């Protein structure tokens, strides 16, 4: 099975496996909230997916956004 996006593309953007996982998990929750809010008729509070994808899996969408460089984050000390 080929994983998309590739791990090396994620590491180019985040620098560490842990950071890629944390960033993607948080974004997947935001995407879930976006689609949930659409079903309730609320608009504008959450950002829709920022990449075109053929999957409905929120974590995969978040990983693709991370690999594409669409997500910006910073480490807090």
Protein Blocks (a to p, Z undefined) as FASTA:
>chain_A
ZZdddfklmmmmnopaklmmmmmmmmmmmmmmmmmmmmnopahjaccdfbdcfbfbfklm
mmmmmmnopaccdddZZ
